[in-house]
Amino acid sequence: MDGNKTTYESIDHYISTFPLDIQEILESIRQVIREAAPEAAEKISYQMPTFAQQGNVVHFAAFKHHIGFYPAPSGIEEFEQELAPYKAGKGTIQFPIGQPMPMELIAKIVKFRVAENLAKAEQKAAKKKK
């Protein structure tokens, strides 16, 4: 939606650049992610709102006709059947604007990604101890 190249300083800044109806959707998604991953840190990565905990958990972004949600390929593979109604690629899902956002599904994906990142971090730490 934002045609010029803006460098976002925070998720608040990113969200503020959109019309109010889109801001509401983005804030709702942000809140669901916060609740699903309370320990995750907010940041901007790839010029998108990002939540990170032992690595990036998820990114999300607004486009003209959809909200892009980026849970890494593993987050899409794990929930492939539930994501079937949506356009998806290797690491991206498109939730159409104008349809209800699947907040429960977003929360499940976020929790899965946090658990995945924590498990990877544990494995890494265990290897270092050897």
HUGIQUI-V372771 format. One record per residue. N is the residue number from 1. RES is the residue in one small letter. PSI is psi in degrees with one decimal (999 if undefined). D_CENTER is the distance of its C-alpha to the mean C-alpha in Angstrom with 2 decimals. Layout:
N;RES;PSI;D_CENTER + N;RES;PSI;D_CENTER
//
This chain:
1;m;-40.3;17.91 + 2;d;98.8;18.86 + 3;g;-32.7;21.47 + 4;n;158.1;22.54 + 5;k;96.6;20.96 + 6;t;138.6;19.68 + 7;t;115.7;18.64 + 8;y;135.6;16.27 + 9;e;-22.5;17.36 + 10;s;169.9;14.70 + 11;i;-37.5;11.86 + 12;d;-45.4;14.95 + 13;h;-46.3;16.57 + 14;y;-53.4;13.83 + 15;i;-36.8;13.74 + 16;s;-15.2;17.55 + 17;t;-1.3;18.11 + 18;f;160.3;17.39 + 19;p;157.2;19.87 + 20;l;-41.1;19.95 + 21;d;-37.3;18.86 + 22;i;-38.3;15.57 + 23;q;-41.9;15.24 + 24;e;-42.9;15.70 + 25;i;-47.7;12.94 + 26;l;-41.9;10.42 + 27;e;-37.8;12.07 + 28;s;-44.5;11.98 + 29;i;-44.0;8.26 + 30;r;-43.8;8.29 + 31;q;-41.5;11.23 + 32;v;-42.1;10.07 + 33;i;-44.3;7.43 + 34;r;-43.2;10.48 + 35;e;-36.7;12.78 + 36;a;-25.3;11.21 + 37;a;69.1;10.88 + 38;p;-21.9;13.74 + 39;e;-9.7;14.61 + 40;a;145.3;11.44 + 41;a;143.2;12.14 + 42;e;140.8;10.58 + 43;k;172.4;11.27 + 44;i;126.4;11.21 + 45;s;135.7;10.93 + 46;y;31.3;12.03 + 47;q;29.3;12.58 + 48;m;150.8;8.98 + 49;p;133.1;7.42 + 50;t;143.2;6.17 + 51;f;132.3;6.79 + 52;a;138.3;9.58 + 53;q;108.8;12.20 + 54;q;42.8;14.71 + 55;g;170.8;12.54 + 56;n;134.3;8.95 + 57;v;-60.6;6.87 + 58;v;156.1;3.27 + 59;h;157.2;3.35 + 60;f;157.7;4.26 + 61;a;152.8;8.03 + 62;a;139.8;11.19 + 63;f;178.3;14.01 + 64;k;-42.6;17.47 + 65;h;-2.1;17.14 + 66;h;166.3;13.55 + 67;i;124.2;9.94 + 68;g;135.5;8.12 + 69;f;128.5;4.98 + 70;y;90.3;5.11 + 71;p;18.8;5.70 + 72;a;157.7;9.04 + 73;p;-36.2;12.18 + 74;s;-35.7;12.93 + 75;g;-28.3;10.13 + 76;i;-43.8;11.57 + 77;e;-42.8;15.08 + 78;e;-32.0;15.02 + 79;f;30.0;14.26 + 80;e;-46.1;16.14 + 81;q;-43.1;18.58 + 82;e;-24.6;16.35 + 83;l;-3.0;14.34 + 84;a;-37.2;17.78 + 85;p;-10.4;18.09 + 86;y;153.0;15.23 + 87;k;127.3;15.50 + 88;a;153.8;13.67 + 89;g;-162.3;14.36 + 90;k;-43.1;14.28 + 91;g;16.6;10.64 + 92;t;148.5;9.41 + 93;i;142.8;9.69 + 94;q;117.9;11.30 + 95;f;114.2;11.74 + 96;p;135.9;15.06 + 97;i;139.1;15.84 + 98;g;-9.4;18.89 + 99;q;153.5;17.91 + 100;p;136.4;16.57 + 101;m;136.7;12.83 + 102;p;73.3;12.66 + 103;m;-39.2;11.52 + 104;e;-41.0;13.26 + 105;l;-42.3;11.67 + 106;i;-45.5;8.07 + 107;a;-42.6;9.75 + 108;k;-42.3;11.55 + 109;i;-43.1;8.91 + 110;v;-46.0;7.38 + 111;k;-40.3;11.14 + 112;f;-46.4;11.96 + 113;r;-38.4;9.79 + 114;v;-48.2;11.32 + 115;a;-40.2;14.64 + 116;e;-46.6;14.43 + 117;n;-40.8;13.91 + 118;l;-40.3;16.68 + 119;a;-42.9;18.91 + 120;k;-41.7;18.68 + 121;a;-39.4;19.53 + 122;e;-44.2;22.39 + 123;q;-42.6;23.71 + 124;k;-45.0;23.73 + 125;a;-39.6;25.58 + 126;a;-38.6;28.00 + 127;k;-38.5;28.84 + 128;k;-31.9;29.62 + 129;k;-23.8;32.01 + 130;k;999;34.01
//
